[in-house]
Amino acid sequence: MKYIVSISKVNNVDEIREYWSNEDYIQLLKKFDFPDAEDSDPENLRELLFMAISDFEPSEAAKLVLEYKLGEQLSDGQIEQISNDMLIDTVCEEYPEMELQAPLFHVNQLLFKAFNGKFPSSSATIIHCSITPANENADSSLSKKSVLRLLNDGLSDRNILKRLFEEQMNNNDEFPEAENIIWNLETSENNQFKIITSGNLIKKEEVIASEWEKEIEDEDDSDK
């Protein structure tokens, strides 16, 4: 099926503020020994957390945040290693298990903000676009792998995804990595899409086209 892709805006950001809920802040404050966190003004929770975090050594703070967010996915040894590595490298951009790159980014940037830059900073890219079927009667719902394949033609040849996943981006090969390459995919009325991914995987300057047409295999056919 043929689609028309039109880019309206591309942003490079150093945090996704809505990732952390007030409940997250309350639970983290408790881990950092802040008393009566649940009684605090919700608008002040983030700043209170930053104050509480700054009383700890950076690596110890990293360990506590990692335990809270990824304690069920990582072993104690992995958490210990990552908490130290985060001080010298952007672990979230290189971690081999792609499903952990997004939460590691959010942890990294929370610590980066709390410690005023003691942790190396990373970034996320937010792409706002419309993806419209050429056949107006066609179903406009799309999976993450289809969205990536449609984006392919608008990306610079320098883009790392085009080099690492050339076959998957251009053909109908299995593409399980797509689920973790796109961290969040939101759709709204009139075929509007909001795509959040790593700033390391798609840089703002690598989105080099504003509108193009591309044909990909139908979703139903690709899943057979």
Secondary structure, DSSP 8 states (H G I E B T S, - for coil): -EEEEEEEEEEEES--GGGS-HHHHHHHHHHTT-TTGGGS-GGGHHHHHHHHHTTS-HHHHHHHHHHHHHTTTS-HHHHHHHHHHTTTS-HHHH-SSGGGHHHHHHHHHHHHHHTTTSS----EEEEEEEEEESSTTS-----HHHHHHHHGGGB-TT-HHHHHTHHHHHS----TTHHHHEEEEEEEGGGEEEEEEETTTS-GGGB--SEEEEE---HHHHT-
